[in-house]
Amino acid sequence: MSNSMGIASVFVLSSLLLSPLAMAEESNAFVTRNAEFAAVHQEAREAVAAQQADTAKDANQTASKVSVDANADS
């Protein structure tokens, strides 16, 4: 009996403690902050993708230059 009362008490206390977090998801400040985070993350993803594309392009240019130099030496 005391075990079930303890479990019920934990459930009630956790519900009371976590309810402000559930309300925060509906607030305008929370939505605005998440939109800002999403924009920053999207910019970072685009920057990383551009950097990877530049790295791949540089590697291809270096590889083609090496093959041209090797053909010129022949």
N, CA, C and O atoms as CSV, one atom per row, in Angstrom:
chain,resi,resn,atom,element,x,y,z
A,1,MET,N,N,0.818,-1.190,0.000
A,1,MET,CA,C,0.000,0.000,0.000
A,1,MET,C,C,0.869,1.264,0.000
A,1,MET,O,O,0.605,2.206,-0.747
A,2,SER,N,N,1.914,1.274,0.850
A,2,SER,CA,C,2.771,2.454,0.918
A,2,SER,C,C,3.572,2.606,-0.377
A,2,SER,O,O,3.923,3.720,-0.766
A,3,ASN,N,N,3.857,1.486,-1.041
A,3,ASN,CA,C,4.587,1.544,-2.307
A,3,ASN,C,C,3.757,2.266,-3.369
A,3,ASN,O,O,4.285,3.108,-4.096
A,4,SER,N,N,2.484,1.951,-3.465
A,4,SER,CA,C,1.627,2.607,-4.455
A,4,SER,C,C,1.418,4.084,-4.111
A,4,SER,O,O,1.284,4.921,-5.005
A,5,MET,N,N,1.390,4.402,-2.808
A,5,MET,CA,C,1.276,5.807,-2.408
A,5,MET,C,C,2.543,6.576,-2.789
A,5,MET,O,O,2.471,7.736,-3.194
A,6,GLY,N,N,3.678,5.937,-2.661
A,6,GLY,CA,C,4.944,6.569,-3.043
A,6,GLY,C,C,4.997,6.820,-4.539
A,6,GLY,O,O,5.441,7.881,-4.977
A,7,ILE,N,N,4.552,5.860,-5.319
A,7,ILE,CA,C,4.529,6.013,-6.774
A,7,ILE,C,C,3.560,7.118,-7.172
A,7,ILE,O,O,3.864,7.920,-8.055
A,8,ALA,N,N,2.405,7.169,-6.533
A,8,ALA,CA,C,1.428,8.223,-6.818
A,8,ALA,C,C,1.991,9.586,-6.435
A,8,ALA,O,O,1.770,10.567,-7.145
A,9,SER,N,N,2.708,9.660,-5.333
A,9,SER,CA,C,3.301,10.927,-4.904
A,9,SER,C,C,4.351,11.402,-5.903
A,9,SER,O,O,4.406,12.587,-6.232
A,10,VAL,N,N,5.174,10.491,-6.379
A,10,VAL,CA,C,6.188,10.845,-7.375
A,10,VAL,C,C,5.517,11.338,-8.651
A,10,VAL,O,O,5.966,12.316,-9.248
A,11,PHE,N,N,4.472,10.686,-9.064
A,11,PHE,CA,C,3.754,11.094,-10.273
A,11,PHE,C,C,3.163,12.496,-10.127
A,11,PHE,O,O,3.276,13.315,-11.039
A,12,VAL,N,N,2.543,12.770,-8.999
A,12,VAL,CA,C,1.926,14.079,-8.767
A,12,VAL,C,C,2.994,15.163,-8.705
A,12,VAL,O,O,2.842,16.219,-9.318
A,13,LEU,N,N,4.071,14.910,-7.972
A,13,LEU,CA,C,5.125,15.912,-7.855
A,13,LEU,C,C,5.800,16.183,-9.199
A,13,LEU,O,O,6.086,17.334,-9.530
A,14,SER,N,N,6.056,15.127,-9.973
A,14,SER,CA,C,6.687,15.342,-11.273
A,14,SER,C,C,5.744,16.098,-12.208
A,14,SER,O,O,6.199,16.920,-13.003
A,15,SER,N,N,4.460,15.838,-12.127
A,15,SER,CA,C,3.491,16.576,-12.948
A,15,SER,C,C,3.487,18.050,-12.587
A,15,SER,O,O,3.430,18.906,-13.469
A,16,LEU,N,N,3.547,18.352,-11.300
A,16,LEU,CA,C,3.556,19.744,-10.869
A,16,LEU,C,C,4.846,20.450,-11.266
A,16,LEU,O,O,4.831,21.624,-11.636
A,17,LEU,N,N,5.961,19.732,-11.188
A,17,LEU,CA,C,7.241,20.349,-11.522
A,17,LEU,C,C,7.419,20.544,-13.027
A,17,LEU,O,O,8.064,21.503,-13.451
A,18,LEU,N,N,6.865,19.659,-13.827
A,18,LEU,CA,C,7.049,19.736,-15.275
A,18,LEU,C,C,5.972,20.529,-15.994
A,18,LEU,O,O,6.109,20.803,-17.187
A,19,SER,N,N,4.915,20.901,-15.308
A,19,SER,CA,C,3.840,21.645,-15.970
A,19,SER,C,C,4.291,23.003,-16.515
A,19,SER,O,O,3.805,23.391,-17.577
A,20,PRO,N,N,5.189,23.753,-15.859
A,20,PRO,CA,C,5.641,25.017,-16.469
A,20,PRO,C,C,6.352,24.791,-17.815
A,20,PRO,O,O,6.254,25.622,-18.718
A,21,LEU,N,N,7.061,23.675,-17.938
A,21,LEU,CA,C,7.728,23.391,-19.210
A,21,LEU,C,C,6.718,23.140,-20.321
A,21,LEU,O,O,6.929,23.545,-21.463
A,22,ALA,N,N,5.634,22.478,-19.986
A,22,ALA,CA,C,4.591,22.229,-20.980
A,22,ALA,C,C,3.934,23.533,-21.409
A,22,ALA,O,O,3.592,23.697,-22.580
A,23,MET,N,N,3.758,24.449,-20.488
A,23,MET,CA,C,3.178,25.748,-20.832
A,23,MET,C,C,4.147,26.596,-21.634
A,23,MET,O,O,3.724,27.392,-22.472
A,24,ALA,N,N,5.442,26.437,-21.390
A,24,ALA,CA,C,6.439,27.244,-22.094
A,24,ALA,C,C,6.418,26.967,-23.588
A,24,ALA,O,O,6.703,27.864,-24.381
A,25,GLU,N,N,6.089,25.753,-23.987
A,25,GLU,CA,C,6.066,25.423,-25.404
A,25,GLU,C,C,5.014,26.217,-26.158
A,25,GLU,O,O,5.113,26.369,-27.376
A,26,GLU,N,N,4.016,26.720,-25.463
A,26,GLU,CA,C,2.945,27.455,-26.116
A,26,GLU,C,C,3.159,28.965,-26.065
A,26,GLU,O,O,2.402,29.707,-26.692
A,27,SER,N,N,4.165,29.439,-25.339
A,27,SER,CA,C,4.351,30.877,-25.210
A,27,SER,C,C,5.016,31.452,-26.461
A,27,SER,O,O,5.754,30.758,-27.161
A,28,ASN,N,N,4.744,32.725,-26.729
A,28,ASN,CA,C,5.319,33.386,-27.898
A,28,ASN,C,C,6.833,33.504,-27.794
A,28,ASN,O,O,7.538,33.390,-28.796
A,29,ALA,N,N,7.334,33.733,-26.579
A,29,ALA,CA,C,8.779,33.843,-26.391
A,29,ALA,C,C,9.458,32.524,-26.721
A,29,ALA,O,O,10.530,32.513,-27.327
A,30,PHE,N,N,8.852,31.424,-26.334
A,30,PHE,CA,C,9.419,30.108,-26.615
A,30,PHE,C,C,9.442,29.848,-28.126
A,30,PHE,O,O,10.434,29.350,-28.658
A,31,VAL,N,N,8.356,30.183,-28.805
A,31,VAL,CA,C,8.269,29.982,-30.248
A,31,VAL,C,C,9.286,30.857,-30.969
A,31,VAL,O,O,9.938,30.404,-31.910
A,32,THR,N,N,9.426,32.111,-30.532
A,32,THR,CA,C,10.390,33.027,-31.145
A,32,THR,C,C,11.811,32.534,-30.944
A,32,THR,O,O,12.621,32.565,-31.870
A,33,ARG,N,N,12.116,32.078,-29.736
A,33,ARG,CA,C,13.463,31.586,-29.446
A,33,ARG,C,C,13.769,30.356,-30.294
A,33,ARG,O,O,14.871,30.239,-30.830
A,34,ASN,N,N,12.824,29.445,-30.423
A,34,ASN,CA,C,13.048,28.263,-31.244
A,34,ASN,C,C,13.224,28.617,-32.708
A,34,ASN,O,O,14.019,27.985,-33.403
A,35,ALA,N,N,12.497,29.618,-33.189
A,35,ALA,CA,C,12.653,30.055,-34.579
A,35,ALA,C,C,14.044,30.646,-34.800
A,35,ALA,O,O,14.661,30.417,-35.840
A,36,GLU,N,N,14.534,31.399,-33.829
A,36,GLU,CA,C,15.887,31.956,-33.932
A,36,GLU,C,C,16.928,30.849,-33.927
A,36,GLU,O,O,17.881,30.886,-34.706
A,37,PHE,N,N,16.753,29.861,-33.052
A,37,PHE,CA,C,17.675,28.726,-33.029
A,37,PHE,C,C,17.661,27.990,-34.363
A,37,PHE,O,O,18.714,27.614,-34.878
A,38,ALA,N,N,16.486,27.787,-34.917
A,38,ALA,CA,C,16.373,27.084,-36.193
A,38,ALA,C,C,17.066,27.854,-37.305
A,38,ALA,O,O,17.718,27.254,-38.160
A,39,ALA,N,N,16.933,29.189,-37.303
A,39,ALA,CA,C,17.584,30.006,-38.328
A,39,ALA,C,C,19.105,29.930,-38.208
A,39,ALA,O,O,19.806,29.815,-39.213
A,40,VAL,N,N,19.608,29.994,-36.985
A,40,VAL,CA,C,21.054,29.915,-36.768
A,40,VAL,C,C,21.582,28.551,-37.205
A,40,VAL,O,O,22.632,28.464,-37.842
A,41,HIS,N,N,20.862,27.496,-36.866
A,41,HIS,CA,C,21.301,26.153,-37.249
A,41,HIS,C,C,21.262,25.970,-38.765
A,41,HIS,O,O,22.137,25.320,-39.336
A,42,GLN,N,N,20.251,26.542,-39.413
A,42,GLN,CA,C,20.166,26.429,-40.868
A,42,GLN,C,C,21.331,27.160,-41.526
A,42,GLN,O,O,21.914,26.651,-42.483
A,43,GLU,N,N,21.680,28.346,-41.028
A,43,GLU,CA,C,22.820,29.087,-41.564
A,43,GLU,C,C,24.112,28.301,-41.375
A,43,GLU,O,O,24.961,28.264,-42.266
A,44,ALA,N,N,24.255,27.679,-40.221
A,44,ALA,CA,C,25.458,26.888,-39.953
A,44,ALA,C,C,25.524,25.686,-40.893
A,44,ALA,O,O,26.595,25.358,-41.405
A,45,ARG,N,N,24.375,25.021,-41.125
A,45,ARG,CA,C,24.360,23.891,-42.054
A,45,ARG,C,C,24.757,24.325,-43.458
A,45,ARG,O,O,25.516,23.633,-44.136
A,46,GLU,N,N,24.240,25.480,-43.894
A,46,GLU,CA,C,24.570,25.978,-45.224
A,46,GLU,C,C,26.052,26.342,-45.327
A,46,GLU,O,O,26.680,26.105,-46.360
A,47,ALA,N,N,26.608,26.914,-44.263
A,47,ALA,CA,C,28.026,27.268,-44.259
A,47,ALA,C,C,28.898,26.021,-44.337
A,47,ALA,O,O,29.895,26.004,-45.059
A,48,VAL,N,N,28.530,24.986,-43.603
A,48,VAL,CA,C,29.292,23.734,-43.634
A,48,VAL,C,C,29.192,23.095,-45.016
A,48,VAL,O,O,30.187,22.599,-45.545
A,49,ALA,N,N,27.998,23.107,-45.600
A,49,ALA,CA,C,27.823,22.531,-46.932
A,49,ALA,C,C,28.646,23.294,-47.966
A,49,ALA,O,O,29.250,22.685,-48.850
A,50,ALA,N,N,28.675,24.625,-47.862
A,50,ALA,CA,C,29.472,25.426,-48.794
A,50,ALA,C,C,30.960,25.155,-48.618
A,50,ALA,O,O,31.707,25.086,-49.594
A,51,GLN,N,N,31.380,25.004,-47.374
A,51,GLN,CA,C,32.789,24.721,-47.108
A,51,GLN,C,C,33.171,23.349,-47.656
A,51,GLN,O,O,34.252,23.186,-48.222
A,52,GLN,N,N,32.300,22.371,-47.491
A,52,GLN,CA,C,32.581,21.039,-48.026
A,52,GLN,C,C,32.624,21.059,-49.547
A,52,GLN,O,O,33.445,20.370,-50.153
A,53,ALA,N,N,31.749,21.844,-50.171
A,53,ALA,CA,C,31.751,21.954,-51.625
A,53,ALA,C,C,33.049,22.608,-52.104
A,53,ALA,O,O,33.636,22.173,-53.095
A,54,ASP,N,N,33.495,23.655,-51.399
A,54,ASP,CA,C,34.754,24.308,-51.767
A,54,ASP,C,C,35.929,23.354,-51.610
A,54,ASP,O,O,36.826,23.331,-52.453
A,55,THR,N,N,35.934,22.573,-50.550
A,55,THR,CA,C,37.004,21.605,-50.318
A,55,THR,C,C,37.030,20.555,-51.423
A,55,THR,O,O,38.097,20.190,-51.915
A,56,ALA,N,N,35.864,20.077,-51.807
A,56,ALA,CA,C,35.793,19.083,-52.878
A,56,ALA,C,C,36.249,19.687,-54.196
A,56,ALA,O,O,36.939,19.023,-54.970
A,57,LYS,N,N,35.876,20.929,-54.466
A,57,LYS,CA,C,36.280,21.595,-55.702
A,57,LYS,C,C,37.795,21.777,-55.726
A,57,LYS,O,O,38.432,21.534,-56.751
A,58,ASP,N,N,38.377,22.204,-54.598
A,58,ASP,CA,C,39.829,22.374,-54.521
A,58,ASP,C,C,40.548,21.044,-54.718
A,58,ASP,O,O,41.587,20.989,-55.376
A,59,ALA,N,N,40.001,19.978,-54.153
A,59,ALA,CA,C,40.615,18.658,-54.308
A,59,ALA,C,C,40.564,18.217,-55.763
A,59,ALA,O,O,41.529,17.641,-56.266
A,60,ASN,N,N,39.454,18.479,-56.448
A,60,ASN,CA,C,39.347,18.117,-57.866
A,60,ASN,C,C,40.310,18.933,-58.706
A,60,ASN,O,O,40.911,18.398,-59.637
A,61,GLN,N,N,40.475,20.212,-58.405
A,61,GLN,CA,C,41.403,21.051,-59.148
A,61,GLN,C,C,42.830,20.577,-58.934
A,61,GLN,O,O,43.620,20.535,-59.877
A,62,THR,N,N,43.167,20.218,-57.690
A,62,THR,CA,C,44.509,19.723,-57.399
A,62,THR,C,C,44.760,18.404,-58.119
A,62,THR,O,O,45.841,18.187,-58.667
A,63,ALA,N,N,43.771,17.531,-58.118
A,63,ALA,CA,C,43.926,16.236,-58.788
A,63,ALA,C,C,44.097,16.424,-60.291
A,63,ALA,O,O,44.923,15.745,-60.901
A,64,SER,N,N,43.337,17.327,-60.897
A,64,SER,CA,C,43.470,17.537,-62.336
A,64,SER,C,C,44.798,18.202,-62.659
A,64,SER,O,O,45.386,17.914,-63.701
A,65,LYS,N,N,45.285,19.080,-61.795
A,65,LYS,CA,C,46.577,19.728,-62.018
A,65,LYS,C,C,47.696,18.692,-61.942
A,65,LYS,O,O,48.632,18.720,-62.741
A,66,VAL,N,N,47.593,17.777,-60.973
A,66,VAL,CA,C,48.612,16.731,-60.838
A,66,VAL,C,C,48.629,15.850,-62.075
A,66,VAL,O,O,49.701,15.485,-62.558
A,67,SER,N,N,47.447,15.500,-62.599
A,67,SER,CA,C,47.406,14.634,-63.778
A,67,SER,C,C,47.930,15.393,-64.997
A,67,SER,O,O,48.587,14.782,-65.840
A,68,VAL,N,N,47.673,16.683,-65.129
A,68,VAL,CA,C,48.186,17.476,-66.241
A,68,VAL,C,C,49.687,17.581,-66.130
A,68,VAL,O,O,50.384,17.453,-67.137
A,69,ASP,N,N,50.218,17.813,-64.922
A,69,ASP,CA,C,51.658,17.888,-64.724
A,69,ASP,C,C,52.319,16.558,-65.023
A,69,ASP,O,O,53.412,16.526,-65.586
A,70,ALA,N,N,51.678,15.461,-64.657
A,70,ALA,CA,C,52.247,14.137,-64.919
A,70,ALA,C,C,52.262,13.872,-66.417
A,70,ALA,O,O,53.214,13.273,-66.915
A,71,ASN,N,N,51.240,14.297,-67.149
A,71,ASN,CA,C,51.205,14.123,-68.591
A,71,ASN,C,C,52.231,15.014,-69.269
A,71,ASN,O,O,52.785,14.632,-70.300
A,72,ALA,N,N,52.496,16.177,-68.726
A,72,ALA,CA,C,53.471,17.095,-69.307
A,72,ALA,C,C,54.881,16.556,-69.121
A,72,ALA,O,O,55.743,16.791,-69.967
A,73,ASP,N,N,55.132,15.843,-68.038
A,73,ASP,CA,C,56.461,15.291,-67.782
A,73,ASP,C,C,56.776,14.115,-68.697
A,73,ASP,O,O,57.944,13.782,-68.897
A,74,SER,N,N,55.749,13.485,-69.253
A,74,SER,CA,C,55.959,12.286,-70.060
A,74,SER,C,C,56.583,12.576,-71.376
A,74,SER,O,O,56.820,11.659,-72.162
